[in-house]
Amino acid sequence: MIALIDANNFFVSCERLFNPRLEGRPVVVLSNNDGCVIARSPEAKTVGVPMGEPWFNLAPRARALNLVARSSNYELYGDLSQRLMTVLAELTVALEPYSIDEAFGRVPEADRADAAGWAGRVRAEVARRVGLPVSVGLAPTKTLAKLANHGAKRSPGLNGVCHWMSYSPRQTAVILAGLPVTEVWGVAHRTAVKLAEVGVTTVAELRACDAVRVRSRWGIRLARTVLELQGVACSEDESPPTQHSVMTSRMFGQPTDDPAQVLAAVVSFTQQAANRLRRRGQVAAGAQAWASSGRLGQHSWVQVSAVFSEPTADPVRLCRAVRQALAPRLQAGGRYNRAGVVLSGLSADDQPSLLAPPDLGLGPVLDRCHRRFGDNAVGLGAAGLRHPAFAMRQELLSGRYTTCWNELMKVRAG
């Protein structure tokens, strides 16, 4: 039996955890630079706030809607996600995190006879130790567990737990016949359009398809989905896709015409990408950096590349190469509003090279400093600082209640 445990409205729930006054109010979380809505509370959906709506359109109506907006607080969300996964790893077998707020796991053998009761205890334990509401979907396959989890969220009478095998075949058929095919995990809009051309528009119709014919026409992934809907588990043995590049980019909070500030931003992004490489035990054979200026639809791009004679994850070599390549191409007065870096040609760092430069050891030193003092404690140039020139605009940011001493919650006795 597979369980999918998913935090309800994760970003909003993280905000409400430390501000109970947000309970019952329409709440939205905004994208980078307070751009558009990326998360909504049920109350925000009720008052008609669409996903992706720009904040500048909503701001004039926020008071009338009683709407509260928050800037994305990735440091808080990431820490609460780690706490959530730590608890789930103790309660499940073979936990497999799928995203920041959800994970697959197997029901312990001792609890399989009462899987629904076990799921209820998981919800209670997560609420007690982390403070977040979660929903649990139980089914023999991951695809069905996803559907069950949707049901657990949408049906208040289920109390956050949906056990797929508790329904009769007749009930299951009725449920699937009422769901559009896009409700299935991995079936996006373009695939749904192709399926509709042959008369497949509901989950029930997709489940009734012949997997062999589906594979010959649309490929093995959709064929596996059909088998999973039929109760045949075939996705758990898939290995995660190999990542061939690492990208870090950002829109600046305010445009800048100073090339030095753009270079500082690119060095910061390069260091972040290098950190990710070292954590995964990988090295990069090349790097590409860019900066753009202009308004939407009228962008002007500056892009450069660097190739290393030997793959590396050393932040000094990476930052030096990117800076030397990009600096001559930047022009004063360019009004740059975005920059980024891509490290490509990734491979496993199996054997340290005898030809490595002496400063190669700086990467592990930075890693130890970051683990002890935080990611912004130290860096190359301005990379370890919260540089105001390229910091994100976060005018509605809540506190980093779990990761910053200066922003811990203060409790006073009356």
Secondary structure per residue as TSV (DSSP state, phi and psi in degrees):
chain	resnum	aa	ss	phi	psi
A	1	M	-	360.0	127.2
A	2	I	E	-103.0	138.5
A	3	A	E	-116.3	135.4
A	4	L	E	-110.1	114.7
A	5	I	E	-104.0	123.2
A	6	D	E	-132.7	128.5
A	7	A	E	-72.4	134.8
A	8	N	T	-76.7	125.7
A	9	N	T	44.1	59.1
A	10	F	H	-52.3	-54.0
A	11	F	H	-60.0	-44.1
A	12	V	H	-66.5	-40.5
A	13	S	H	-63.5	-36.0
A	14	C	H	-63.5	-40.1
A	15	E	H	-67.3	-40.8
A	16	R	H	-71.3	-25.5
A	17	L	H	-57.9	-37.1
A	18	F	T	-106.5	5.0
A	19	N	-	-144.8	78.4
A	20	P	G	-59.5	-17.6
A	21	R	G	-66.1	-13.7
A	22	L	G	-81.0	-12.3
A	23	E	T	-61.2	132.8
A	24	G	T	83.4	-7.2
A	25	R	S	-101.9	152.0
A	26	P	-	-65.9	123.7
A	27	V	E	-129.8	136.8
A	28	V	E	-129.0	150.3
A	29	V	E	-113.2	136.8
A	30	L	E	-101.9	158.4
A	31	S	-	-76.8	-175.7
A	32	N	G	-52.8	141.8
A	33	N	G	59.8	27.7
A	34	D	G	52.9	44.6
A	35	G	-	-78.3	-67.8
A	36	C	B	-142.1	171.5
A	37	V	E	-75.8	125.6
A	38	I	E	-118.9	-8.2
A	39	A	E	-152.4	142.1
A	40	R	E	-135.5	142.8
A	41	S	-	-77.6	161.2
A	42	P	H	-55.5	-35.6
A	43	E	H	-65.9	-36.1
A	44	A	H	-66.4	-37.4
A	45	K	H	-64.7	-38.1
A	46	T	H	-64.0	-37.9
A	47	V	T	-84.1	4.8
A	48	G	T	91.0	22.7
A	49	V	-	-80.7	116.5
A	50	P	-	-83.7	152.0
A	51	M	T	-66.2	137.8
A	52	G	T	85.6	0.9
A	53	E	-	-68.4	129.0
A	54	P	B	-62.5	141.5
A	55	W	H	-66.0	-32.3
A	56	F	H	-65.6	-21.7
A	57	N	H	-79.6	-32.8
A	58	L	H	-85.2	-31.9
A	59	A	G	-52.7	-43.9
A	60	P	G	-64.5	-22.3
A	61	R	G	-102.5	0.8
A	62	A	H	-60.1	-44.1
A	63	R	H	-64.7	-42.4
A	64	A	H	-64.6	-33.9
A	65	L	H	-86.7	-4.3
A	66	N	T	59.6	34.6
A	67	L	-	-90.3	135.9
A	68	V	E	-112.9	131.3
A	69	A	E	-115.8	145.9
A	70	R	E	-132.7	141.1
A	71	S	E	-71.2	152.3
A	72	S	-	-61.6	124.6
A	73	N	-	-111.4	75.6
A	74	Y	H	-63.6	-31.7
A	75	E	H	-65.7	-42.6
A	76	L	H	-66.9	-46.4
A	77	Y	H	-62.9	-41.5
A	78	G	H	-64.8	-39.9
A	79	D	H	-67.1	-43.2
A	80	L	H	-66.9	-32.7
A	81	S	H	-63.0	-43.2
A	82	Q	H	-62.6	-39.8
A	83	R	H	-64.6	-41.2
A	84	L	H	-60.5	-47.9
A	85	M	H	-66.4	-32.2
A	86	T	H	-63.4	-43.4
A	87	V	H	-66.8	-43.7
A	88	L	H	-64.8	-33.7
A	89	A	H	-63.9	-29.3
A	90	E	H	-78.1	-26.1
A	91	L	H	-99.6	-16.3
A	92	T	S	-118.8	174.2
A	93	V	E	-109.6	134.7
A	94	A	E	54.6	56.7
A	95	L	E	-62.9	137.0
A	96	E	E	-130.9	91.9
A	97	P	E	-57.3	133.9
A	98	Y	E	-108.4	-32.3
A	99	S	E	-154.9	-173.5
A	100	I	T	-63.0	-23.8
A	101	D	T	-126.4	10.3
A	102	E	E	-148.3	155.2
A	103	A	E	-155.5	148.1
A	104	F	E	-93.0	150.0
A	105	G	E	-160.3	162.1
A	106	R	E	-99.5	144.6
A	107	V	-	-71.1	130.2
A	108	P	-	-55.0	144.9
A	109	E	G	-56.9	-37.4
A	110	A	G	-68.4	-17.1
A	111	D	G	-108.1	3.8
A	112	R	G	-67.1	-29.3
A	113	A	G	-65.6	-29.2
A	114	D	G	-130.9	65.9
A	115	A	H	-64.5	-37.1
A	116	A	H	-64.9	-39.5
A	117	G	H	-64.6	-39.2
A	118	W	H	-61.9	-43.0
A	119	A	H	-62.0	-38.3
A	120	G	H	-62.9	-37.5
A	121	R	H	-70.1	-33.9
A	122	V	H	-62.2	-45.6
A	123	R	H	-60.1	-43.4
A	124	A	H	-66.4	-39.8
A	125	E	H	-69.3	-39.9
A	126	V	H	-64.1	-41.7
A	127	A	H	-63.3	-38.0
A	128	R	H	-72.4	-42.5
A	129	R	H	-93.4	-25.6
A	130	V	T	-115.8	-33.1
A	131	G	-	91.8	9.0
A	132	L	-	-105.9	142.6
A	133	P	-	-81.4	135.4
A	134	V	E	-129.2	157.3
A	135	S	E	-117.1	148.8
A	136	V	E	-127.2	126.1
A	137	G	E	-109.9	131.0
A	138	L	E	-117.6	130.6
A	139	A	E	-165.8	166.5
A	140	P	S	-77.0	-12.5
A	141	T	S	-133.9	161.3
A	142	K	H	-65.5	-40.4
A	143	T	H	-63.4	-42.9
A	144	L	H	-69.8	-33.4
A	145	A	H	-63.9	-35.4
A	146	K	H	-63.0	-46.5
A	147	L	H	-62.6	-41.0
A	148	A	H	-63.5	-37.5
A	149	N	H	-66.0	-38.4
A	150	H	H	-59.1	-42.7
A	151	G	H	-64.0	-38.5
A	152	A	H	-62.9	-34.2
A	153	K	H	-76.9	-35.7
A	154	R	H	-90.4	-14.2
A	155	S	-	-113.2	99.7
A	156	P	G	-57.6	-29.3
A	157	G	G	-67.0	-15.4
A	158	L	G	-84.5	-8.2
A	159	N	T	55.9	38.1
A	160	G	T	80.8	6.9
A	161	V	E	-133.4	126.9
A	162	C	E	-126.5	117.2
A	163	H	E	-102.5	108.5
A	164	W	G	-59.3	-35.9
A	165	M	G	-78.5	-2.6
A	166	S	G	-81.8	-7.7
A	167	Y	S	-96.7	147.0
A	168	S	-	-75.5	161.4
A	169	P	H	-55.9	-35.9
A	170	R	H	-66.7	-43.8
A	171	Q	H	-64.4	-40.1
A	172	T	H	-61.9	-42.0
A	173	A	H	-62.5	-40.2
A	174	V	H	-66.2	-42.2
A	175	I	H	-62.9	-48.2
A	176	L	H	-67.6	-32.4
A	177	A	H	-67.9	-22.3
A	178	G	T	-94.4	2.4
A	179	L	S	-108.0	129.7
A	180	P	B	-66.7	154.4
A	181	V	G	-63.6	-23.0
A	182	T	G	-69.7	-9.8
A	183	E	G	-74.0	-12.9
A	184	V	S	-80.9	136.9
A	185	W	T	-58.1	120.8
A	186	G	T	94.1	-4.1
A	187	V	-	-101.1	101.5
A	188	A	-	-90.1	-178.3
A	189	H	H	-61.1	-43.8
A	190	R	H	-64.1	-40.0
A	191	T	H	-65.8	-39.9
A	192	A	H	-61.3	-37.5
A	193	V	H	-63.6	-42.4
A	194	K	H	-65.3	-39.0
A	195	L	H	-67.8	-36.7
A	196	A	H	-63.8	-28.0
A	197	E	T	-64.1	-23.5
A	198	V	T	-109.2	16.0
A	199	G	T	85.7	15.2
A	200	V	-	-102.9	105.5
A	201	T	-	-123.5	-15.9
A	202	T	B	-116.7	163.6
A	203	V	H	-64.0	-36.8
A	204	A	H	-61.4	-41.1
A	205	E	H	-69.2	-35.6
A	206	L	H	-67.0	-41.7
A	207	R	H	-62.6	-31.2
A	208	A	T	-78.4	-7.3
A	209	C	S	-70.4	157.8
A	210	D	-	-84.8	121.4
A	211	A	H	-62.5	-34.6
A	212	V	H	-65.0	-44.9
A	213	R	H	-67.9	-36.0
A	214	V	H	-63.1	-40.7
A	215	R	H	-65.4	-41.6
A	216	S	H	-67.2	-26.8
A	217	R	H	-97.9	-39.4
A	218	W	H	-122.6	-4.9
A	219	G	-	106.7	170.5
A	220	I	H	-72.4	-30.4
A	221	R	H	-63.4	-46.1
A	222	L	H	-69.1	-32.9
A	223	A	H	-63.0	-40.0
A	224	R	H	-65.1	-37.5
A	225	T	H	-61.0	-42.7
A	226	V	H	-61.1	-45.3
A	227	L	H	-62.3	-40.6
A	228	E	H	-64.2	-38.4
A	229	L	H	-64.3	-27.6
A	230	Q	T	-84.7	0.2
A	231	G	T	96.1	8.7
A	232	V	-	-98.8	110.7
A	233	A	-	-72.6	122.3
A	234	C	-	-146.1	10.2
A	235	S	S	-104.7	-17.4
A	236	E	T	-71.5	-17.0
A	237	D	T	-90.7	-1.1
A	238	E	-	-71.7	134.1
A	239	S	-	-84.0	147.9
A	240	P	-	-62.4	146.5
A	241	P	-	-63.0	144.1
A	242	T	-	-73.4	132.7
A	243	Q	-	-93.5	123.6
A	244	H	-	-99.5	-6.3
A	245	S	E	-154.9	162.0
A	246	V	E	-129.1	127.8
A	247	M	E	-122.9	138.7
A	248	T	E	-132.4	122.0
A	249	S	E	-147.5	163.2
A	250	R	E	-161.8	145.1
A	251	M	E	-82.3	132.3
A	252	F	E	-69.5	148.6
A	253	G	E	-61.8	-37.1
A	254	Q	E	-137.8	137.6
A	255	P	E	-59.5	150.7
A	256	T	E	-132.8	143.1
A	257	D	-	-107.3	13.6
A	258	D	-	-101.9	111.0
A	259	P	H	-56.7	-32.2
A	260	A	H	-62.9	-37.1
A	261	Q	H	-70.5	-36.5
A	262	V	H	-64.7	-43.5
A	263	L	H	-63.1	-38.2
A	264	A	H	-62.4	-39.6
A	265	A	H	-64.8	-44.6
A	266	V	H	-64.5	-39.7
A	267	V	H	-61.6	-40.4
A	268	S	H	-62.0	-45.9
A	269	F	H	-65.2	-37.9
A	270	T	H	-64.2	-40.9
A	271	Q	H	-64.5	-40.7
A	272	Q	H	-61.2	-43.9
A	273	A	H	-64.3	-39.4
A	274	A	H	-64.0	-37.9
A	275	N	H	-58.7	-44.1
A	276	R	H	-64.2	-38.9
A	277	L	H	-60.2	-48.6
A	278	R	H	-66.0	-35.6
A	279	R	H	-64.4	-29.1
A	280	R	T	-97.3	1.7
A	281	G	T	68.4	39.5
A	282	Q	E	-122.0	163.4
A	283	V	E	-131.3	158.8
A	284	A	E	-115.7	142.7
A	285	A	E	-93.4	-16.1
A	286	G	E	-155.5	166.2
A	287	A	E	-142.8	143.9
A	288	Q	E	-128.2	138.3
A	289	A	E	-131.7	151.6
A	290	W	E	-150.3	162.2
A	291	A	E	-144.6	142.9
A	292	S	E	-126.9	153.2
A	293	S	E	-138.9	163.6
A	294	G	S	103.3	175.4
A	295	R	S	-92.5	172.9
A	296	L	T	-56.8	129.0
A	297	G	T	85.3	-7.9
A	298	Q	-	-132.3	38.3
A	299	H	-	-72.9	144.1
A	300	S	E	-116.2	126.3
A	301	W	E	-110.1	142.7
A	302	V	E	-121.8	121.2
A	303	Q	E	-135.1	136.9
A	304	V	E	-135.1	162.1
A	305	S	E	-134.0	154.4
A	306	A	E	-140.5	136.3
A	307	V	E	-118.6	135.7
A	308	F	E	-100.9	138.6
A	309	S	E	-63.5	-24.3
A	310	E	E	-141.7	128.2
A	311	P	E	-54.5	145.3
A	312	T	E	-149.6	157.1
A	313	A	-	-124.4	13.1
A	314	D	-	-72.3	122.0
A	315	P	H	-63.8	-31.2
A	316	V	H	-65.4	-49.3
A	317	R	H	-63.5	-42.6
A	318	L	H	-65.9	-48.2
A	319	C	H	-66.4	-39.6
A	320	R	H	-63.0	-44.0
A	321	A	H	-65.6	-43.4
A	322	V	H	-66.0	-43.1
A	323	R	H	-64.6	-45.0
A	324	Q	H	-64.9	-34.5
A	325	A	H	-75.6	-37.3
A	326	L	H	-85.7	-32.9
A	327	A	G	-54.8	-45.4
A	328	P	G	-67.6	-17.0
A	329	R	G	-91.9	-15.1
A	330	L	-	-84.3	144.9
A	331	Q	-	-123.3	139.9
A	332	A	T	-64.2	141.9
A	333	G	T	82.4	12.9
A	334	G	-	-77.4	-12.5
A	335	R	-	53.4	58.8
A	336	Y	E	-76.4	135.4
A	337	N	E	-125.2	-0.1
A	338	R	E	-158.4	146.9
A	339	A	E	-150.9	162.9
A	340	G	E	-169.7	172.4
A	341	V	E	-144.6	144.5
A	342	V	E	-126.1	126.7
A	343	L	E	-100.9	124.9
A	344	S	E	-126.9	176.6
A	345	G	S	63.1	47.2
A	346	L	-	-76.4	145.5
A	347	S	E	-151.6	164.8
A	348	A	E	-70.3	140.9
A	349	D	-	-87.3	77.2
A	350	D	-	-79.1	-44.1
A	351	Q	S	-132.6	117.7
A	352	P	-	-59.8	138.8
A	353	S	-	-82.2	143.6
A	354	L	T	-74.5	-14.8
A	355	L	T	-95.5	5.8
A	356	A	-	-63.5	142.7
A	357	P	-	-68.5	161.5
A	358	P	G	-62.2	-29.4
A	359	D	G	-83.4	10.3
A	360	L	G	-60.4	-28.2
A	361	G	G	-72.7	-4.3
A	362	L	H	-69.1	-31.2
A	363	G	H	-57.7	-54.1
A	364	P	H	-59.0	-34.4
A	365	V	H	-64.0	-44.8
A	366	L	H	-61.9	-40.3
A	367	D	H	-59.3	-44.1
A	368	R	H	-65.2	-39.9
A	369	C	H	-63.7	-40.9
A	370	H	H	-67.1	-40.7
A	371	R	H	-64.2	-34.0
A	372	R	H	-87.5	-39.0
A	373	F	H	-116.3	-3.6
A	374	G	-	105.7	157.5
A	375	D	T	-66.1	-23.8
A	376	N	T	-100.6	13.2
A	377	A	S	-73.5	-38.8
A	378	V	S	-153.0	150.4
A	379	G	-	-167.8	-174.9
A	380	L	S	-89.3	124.5
A	381	G	T	63.5	-126.1
A	382	A	T	-93.4	8.9
A	383	A	T	-67.4	-25.1
A	384	G	T	-92.1	3.4
A	385	L	S	-110.5	158.6
A	386	R	-	-84.8	81.6
A	387	H	-	-70.1	122.1
A	388	P	T	-65.4	-23.6
A	389	A	T	-69.0	-34.2
A	390	F	T	-122.6	16.2
A	391	A	-	-70.5	150.0
A	392	M	-	-67.6	149.7
A	393	R	-	-78.2	117.5
A	394	Q	-	-136.1	66.3
A	395	E	T	-72.1	-16.0
A	396	L	T	-117.9	32.8
A	397	L	-	-80.2	134.0
A	398	S	-	-85.3	177.6
A	399	G	-	-75.1	156.5
A	400	R	-	-92.0	75.4
A	401	Y	T	-66.5	-21.0
A	402	T	T	-112.2	-4.9
A	403	T	T	-128.6	-4.8
A	404	C	-	-128.8	121.9
A	405	W	G	-58.9	-38.9
A	406	N	G	-73.0	-11.1
A	407	E	G	-118.1	17.5
A	408	L	-	-64.2	149.5
A	409	M	-	-65.0	140.7
A	410	K	-	-108.9	128.0
A	411	V	-	-117.3	129.3
A	412	R	-	-119.6	139.2
A	413	A	-	-82.4	139.0
A	414	G	-	-74.7	360.0
